Every structure is written in structure tokens, then in C-alpha cells.
């Protein structure tokens, strides 16, 4: 469990730097759920989800959704012209690709 808690921030930090598809995020959720299944020696996803709630452990898709929402709120409130211009250029570049 301790190794998972140490690795998750590093793994998720790398995901923030790139656009992730739902398939990639679902795969990460699957890996985490399988880890909990092996840790608690069960194949019941309901037990796994209950354990995750009891340990206050969020799966990657929930963490990414929360942090993306926080980023979007902060982005909309940002008054730094330099930052806004850079972000707008990145968004245009990504949408053209």
C-alpha cells in the first residue's frame, strides 16, 4: 500500500503534462483496482471500492477530474497576460493537430 501511495503522485504528474484519452485513464483505474484486489485477496469490486472509500483513496480518474477542474477554475481567474497568451497558443496548436 505504501508503494502505491508513493508512486501515484509521480504517475499522475506525468499525466497532467499530456492529453490523456479515456482509455488510458480507465487502464490506470483498472491497475489500481487490481492492486486492491490482490492486497485484500478479493475479486469483488464492491469490496475494493469500499476499501478505497475507507482508506480515503481516490482512483486516478477521480483525481485527474478534480485537478483538471481546479486548473480550469484557476486558469479562468488568471490575470497574467503572458500566461494567458501562452495557454491560448498551446490550445490552438493542440486543436490544429
C-alpha positions in Angstrom: 0.0 0.0 0.0 2.8 2.4 0.9 4.5 1.9 -2.5 1.2 2.7 -4.3 0.9 5.9 -2.3 4.4 6.9 -3.2 4.1 6.1 -6.9 0.6 7.7 -7.6 1.7 11.3 -7.4 4.6 10.7 -9.8 2.4 8.8 -12.2 -0.3 11.4 -12.1 2.1 14.3 -12.5 3.2 12.8 -15.8 -0.4 12.6 -17.0 -1.0 16.3 -16.4 1.6 17.1 -19.0 -0.2 15.3 -21.8 -3.7 14.9 -23.0 -4.9 11.5 -21.9 -7.7 9.5 -23.5 -10.4 7.9 -21.5 -8.9 4.5 -22.4 -5.6 5.4 -20.8 -7.3 6.7 -17.7 -9.6 3.6 -17.5 -6.5 1.4 -17.8 -4.9 3.2 -14.8 -8.1 2.7 -12.8 -8.0 -1.0 -13.7 -4.4 -1.3 -12.4 -5.3 0.4 -9.1 -8.4 -1.7 -8.7 -6.4 -4.9 -9.4 -3.8 -3.8 -6.9 -6.5 -3.5 -4.2 -8.0 -6.9 -5.2 -4.6 -8.6 -4.7 -4.0 -6.6 -1.5 -7.3 -7.6 0.1 -7.4 -11.0 -1.6 -10.8 -10.5 -3.2 -12.3 -10.4 -6.7 -15.4 -8.4 -5.6 -15.2 -4.9 -7.0 -17.7 -3.7 -4.4 -15.4 -4.7 -1.6 -12.5 -3.0 -3.4 -14.5 0.2 -3.7 -15.5 0.1 -0.1 -11.8 -0.4 1.0 -10.8 2.6 -1.2 -13.5 4.7 0.5 -12.4 3.6 4.0 -8.8 4.4 3.2 -9.9 7.7 1.5 -8.1 6.6 -1.7 -9.2 8.1 -4.9 -8.8 6.3 -8.2 -6.8 8.1 -10.9 -9.8 9.1 -13.0 -11.3 10.9 -10.0 -8.0 12.6 -9.1 -7.5 13.8 -12.7 -11.0 15.1 -12.9 -10.7 17.1 -9.7 -7.3 18.6 -10.6 -8.4 19.4 -14.1 -11.4 21.2 -12.7 -9.2 23.1 -10.2 -6.8 24.1 -13.0 -9.6 25.3 -15.2 -11.0 27.5 -12.4 -7.6 29.0 -11.7 -7.0 29.5 -15.4 -10.2 31.4 -15.8 -9.3 33.6 -12.9 -5.7 34.3 -14.0 -4.9 37.9 -14.9 -1.4 37.3 -16.1 -1.4 38.3 -19.8 1.8 36.4 -20.5 0.4 33.1 -19.1 -2.9 33.5 -20.8 -1.3 34.1 -24.2 0.9 31.0 -23.8 -2.0 28.8 -22.9 -4.1 30.1 -25.7 -1.3 29.4 -28.2 -0.9 25.9 -26.8 -4.7 25.3 -27.1 -4.7 26.5 -30.7 -1.7 24.3 -31.6 -3.3 21.2 -30.0 -6.6 21.8 -31.6 -5.0 22.2 -35.1 -3.1 18.9 -34.7 
